[in-house]
Amino acid sequence: MQQTDKAHTFHALHVKGSPLILYNIWDAGSAAAVAEAGAKALATGSWSVAAAHGFGDGEKIPVEFLAQVARRIVETVGLPLSVDFEGAYATDPQGAADNVSRILDAGAVGINFEDQIVGGSGLHTIADQAKRIAAIRAMAEARGVPLFINARTDLFLKESERDRHSGLIEEAKQRAKAFADAGASGFFAPALVDEVLIEDLCDASPLPVNIMAMKSAPDAATLGQLGVARISHGPGPYRAAMASLKDAAAAVYG
């Protein structure tokens, strides 16, 4: 399947009420295992990829290295791949677009692109993040690839007091609309777990909504009923795999 065909397929898998399930991977081996388990598409998790290769999270893994990991996944497994690309390793729009082009070179058809200031504090303004998204979209269109830009907001992730999340929902809606107008394909709100707020966001967002599976989050069936179009698992699969490996090794050495 050609890259453009994979991109169209990936877009079509995002259906409100019938969410695409992404069990996040970190290398070609984990990609093959998840594909064999029945996945329809693949997505890396930035924390997991970094940890698997000895780096910390927060764009500590070099972008060239990350592109190589993505390329190995694409060459190993034929499913559409989305790469968690954090803040695109740049604050300016052109720099972000140039870096995303390297992920397209690797054969990926989607990215996660977050609005927090990586290595700094707080979030990019709505206007600034929209400019960054627009630059990435323009680059992808010039290359003829319908890249799935999953615009992630860290509004809820940055606020650990979940009883304050209701006060952030209006800004989340504003970001979803602005990011859609700029060319985003999806809207990701990690750490949002309240059913009422999730449904409110899904009803208001012009983009398919992505929610992260967490212990405190609703289950997949409920998320579908709330209008979610994509469910991802973040670093959970990597942590589970490493815990299983550690236990197996402990049994040998114990």
N, C-alpha and C positions, 0 to 999 in steps of 0.2 A: 504494500500500500504506500502510495506517495505521501509526502509530508502534508500537502494541501488536503488530500483525502482524509488523512488522520485528523487534521484540524477540524474539518467539517464533522467528522464522526464524533469528535470530542465535544464540540458545541451541542450536537444533537442529543447527547447523553444527559444534558442538564434539563431536567423536566420538573417543573414545580409540582410538588405532591408525590413525585416518584423519584426520589433523590438518587443520584449517582453515588455509590459507595467507594471511597478511596482509602485503601489500607496502606498507609504511606510506607515507602521503601527507602533504601539508602545506597544500594549498589546493584550491579547486574545480577548477583546471586539472589538477593532478596526479591528483585523484580521478577526473575524467573519463577521463584516459588509462589509469589502472589498471583502471577499470571496463570500458573498451573492450577491454582485454587479456584479459578473462575472469574478473575477480575476482567472488567470490560475496558479499563484504562488504568494508567499508573500515575502516581504522583510522589515525588520525593518530599521529605521533610527536612528543612534546613538544619535543625538541631541534630537529627539523626545522621545525615550525611557527614556533617562536621565531626560528630563524635566517633563515627565508624572509621574515620581517617585521621584521628588524633588531633582534631582542632576543636576550639571552643566555638560556641554559637556567636552570631552577631557579625557575619561577614569575615570571620577569621580564616576560613578556608579560601585560598586564592581562587579568583574567578576562573583562571585557566585550568586549575585542578577540577573545579566543579564542572566545567564544560566537558572535560575528559570523562568524568563519571557519567554525565548525561549521555555522551556519545556511546559509551560502553553499554549502557542500558538500552538505548535505541537499537544498537547493532545486535544485541542479544535477544531482545523481545520485540515482537512486532506491534505491540499495542501503542496507542497514543500516550505520550508522556508529557506531564506538566512538571516543571521544575520550580521548587520553592526558591525564589531568587531574592528574598528579603527586600532590601531597599535598592536593588540593582547596582550596588557598589558605587553609587554616585549621588550627589544631591542635585546637580543641574540636569535639566531635561535631556540635553544632547548626550551627556555622559551616560545617563541611564539607558537611552536608546542604543547607543553604541555597545554597551555591555550586554544588553538583551540580544543584540544581533549575534553575539557569540553563542548564546543558547540556541538560537535558531539554526546556526551553523551545525550544531551538534545533532539536530534532528528533532528537537522537542517542539511541541505544538501549543504549549501553554506555560504560563508563569503565575506564581503568586507574587504580588507586588504590594508591599506594605507601606502604610503612611506614617509609621513612627520614624523618628530621626535616629537612624542606626548609629550607635556610638555617642549619641547626644541625649537630650531629654525632650520629652513631649512629642508632639506630632507635627508633621508639615501642615501648613495651613491648607484649607480646602483648595484655594486658588493655585497654590504652588504644586500640590499633588496632582491636580487636574492637568496642569501644564506638563508634568512628567509623564502622565498617562498618555496625553495627546501626542507627545514626541515618540513614545514607544509605538503607539498605533500607526503613526505616519511612517515610521521605519518599516514596520511589518507590512503595511499596505504596499510600500514601494518595492518590497521583495515578493509580493504576491502571496503571502502566507496569512491566512485568517487566524492570527494568534489569539488564543483565549487568555485575556488579561484578567486574572482573578484579583480584583482590587481589594486588598485586605485593610480593614481599619483596626487599629489597636486601642480604640477608645475603651472597650470593655476589659481587655487584657491588662491595661495600665491601671485600672481601678479595681483593687482587690476586694473592696467592700461591695458585695453584690446588691445590697439594698440601695445603692446609689446608681445602679445601672439604669433605672427608669428615668433618671435625670439626664441621661446621655443619649436616649433613643432618638430625640429630635435631631441632634447633630448627626447621628448615624444616618438618618434618612436624608439629610442634606448632603452628606458625603456620597451616599449611594446615587443620588440624582446627578450631582456634579461629576462624579466619576463616570457615570453612564454617558453623560453628554460629552465627556472627553474621549470616549472610545473604549471604556472598560467593557468586559464581557460578563463578569460575575462580581458579586460582593460578598466578602468573607468577614465574618464577625466572630473571631475566636473568643472564648470565655463568656459569651452570651449564652445563658442556660435557662433563663426564666421563660416558661412557655408563652405567657401572655405577651412578653416583649418580642420573642421570636416571631410569633404570629403577626404582631403589629408591623415588624420590620418586613416580613415577607409580603404583607398586603400593600405596603407603601413603596417598596423598592422596585424600580424599573428593571433591575437586574436579577437574575437567579441568585438566591441566597445560599451561602455555604456556612454551615455550622460545624464546629469541631465536636467529635464524640469525646465526652469526659464523664467521669463517674457521676457528677452532679447534673449532667445534661439529660434531657429526655432520650428515650431509646429511638432507634431508627424509624420504627413504625409511627411513633408519635410525631417525630420531626416531619415525616412525610405529610401527616394530617395537618400540620401547622403551615405547610406550604414551602418547606425547604426543598431545594433542588440539588444539593450536594452535601455530603457528609464526609469529612476527613478525620483522620485519627492522629495526626501530628506525630509526636515522638513516642506515643504509646506502643506501637509495634516493635520499635527498636528496643525500648526498655524491657518489654516482655521477652524478646528473643535473647537479650543479654542476660536476663535473670535466669532463663531456662538453661543457657549455656553455662553460667556460673554454677548452678545447681548440679548439672551433669558432671562438670569438672570436679566439684567438691566431692561428689560421690566416688569418683575415681581416686582422688588424692586423699580422701578421708580414711 
